[in-house]
Amino acid sequence: MRSLLAGVVLALALPAATAQAATVPERFNGMWVDAGAPNKNLCQRAEPKGEDNRPVESMMSIGPEGVTYYEQHCKIVSVKVLPGPNPQGDERNNLEVGLSCKGEGMLWSAREIWHAQTIDGKRLLVVTALTQTNFRDERGRRQNTPSMVTTSIYHACK
């Protein structure tokens, strides 16, 4: 009976440890816009009205709830801090991030490398999508979608 109780306590403790491991360091949190987006200085999350050309479709918000894009949301399921460019320094600007995503009627898993750096006083975030797997439609049926490696550069919204 004690071993069963110990097993239940351990099983309940494991998800909590996993949830803590998926915490993104503060420097990655916030609103980001694709550095190549037109009118990127109009960094707003609101839907454009009329002919307004805000880069809403190029926005990314990172927070405790996960990553939110224009028409998709990803839950952060794992975070691995990778060594920074200076092994002697305490800066840890690189993460390997596991995501569980949904949007536009699709579900998928992704693995990305995030690199945060400040250059000339501007905060930048480089996101390299390494894999996208397990694509499914909203009914859970597998979809045959190729996994593409992409890199995007974002700058922090003010």
N, C-alpha and C positions, 0 to 999 in steps of 0.2 A: 504494500500500500504506500509506504514511504517513497519507494522508487517511482511509482506512478505519479505521486504528488510532485516529486522533484522534476520529473519529466514534463508535467504540465506547467510548472513554474518556469522551467527553462524555455519551453515553447512559447510562453507568453512574453518572456524577456527578449527573445531573438528578434521579433518584428520591431521592437522599440530600438534596438541597436541598429538595425538596418535603416530605420527612418532617420536616425541621427547621422548615419554615414552618407545620406543623400542630401546633406545640407551644403549649399553653395556658399563659399566665402563671400563676405559683404562686398568686396570690390567688384564682383560680377553682377550684383543686383542692380536693378534700375531699368530705365527705359533707354533703348538703343535704336538707332536708325542706320540703315544701310548707307555706307559712306558714298556709294555711287548713285543714290536716289536723287532725282531732281527736287529742288526746293527742300533739301534736307534740313535747312535751318528752321523750317516751320514744324518742328518736332512735336506733333500733337497726336494723341491717340484717337481723337474724334473722327467720325466719318466725314469725308469731304462733302461740302454743300455746293451745288451748282458747278461752276467751272474751277473751283478752288483746287489747287494741285498739291495738297499735302501728301507726304509719302506714307500714308497709312498702311499700304500694302507692304512697305519695306520696314515696318516697325517690329521690334521685338522687346518684350518686357520679361525680365527675369526677377522672380521673387520666391517666397516660401511656397507658393502654390504650384510653382513650376515655371514653364516658359510659355508665353502667350504670343501668338502671331495674329495677323488680321483675321484669318478664318480657321485657325487651328490652335490647339493647346497640347502641350506635352508635360506629363508628370515626370519629375526627376526621380528615377528609381535607384541610381547609383552615382556616386562622385568619388573619383580617385584623384588625389592631389599628386601631380607629377613634379619632379624637381624643376626649379627655375633655371634660367640661363646662367646664373652665378651660383655654383655649388656651395661657396662659402657664405653667401648672403642668406638672409632669412625670407627673402621674397619668394613667394610661391604663386606664380602667375599662371600656371598651366593646370588644366583639369581634363580628365577623361570622364565624360558624362554619359550615362545610360538613360535613355528616355523611352517613355511609353506615350505615343502620340495618337491624336484623333483630330479629324477635320474633314470637311466636305464629304462626309459619308464614308470615310476610310479610317482604319486603325492600322498602326504599324509600330515597330520598335526601331530605335536608332541609337547609334553610338557616335559621339562627337568628341573632338578635342577643342577646348576653349583656351585661348591665350589672351590675358588682359595686360595692357601696358599703357603707360602714359608717355606721350611724345609731345614735346613743346607745350606742355600744360594741357593737352587734350587726351582724355581717356578713350582708348580704343579697345575693341574686342574683336579678335579673329576667331571665327568658328569654322572648323573643318569637319564636315559630315563624312564619317568614314564608312558607315554601313546603314542601310535601311532594310529591315527584314520583316518577315511575318505580316505582310500586307493582307488586310482583310476588308471586305465591304461591311456595311452596317449590319448585315445579317450574320456576319462571322465567316463568310465563305472566303477561302484563300484566293488571292489575286496574284497574277504573275506580273510583277512590276520589277524592273531592273533596279539594282542598288547603284547609285552614282556617287562618286567622291566629288564634293564641291567645297569651295572655300569662300566665305563671305567676310567682309570687313565692315564693322559697325563703329559708330562713334556715339558717345554718351549724349543723351538729350540734356539740355540745361534746364 
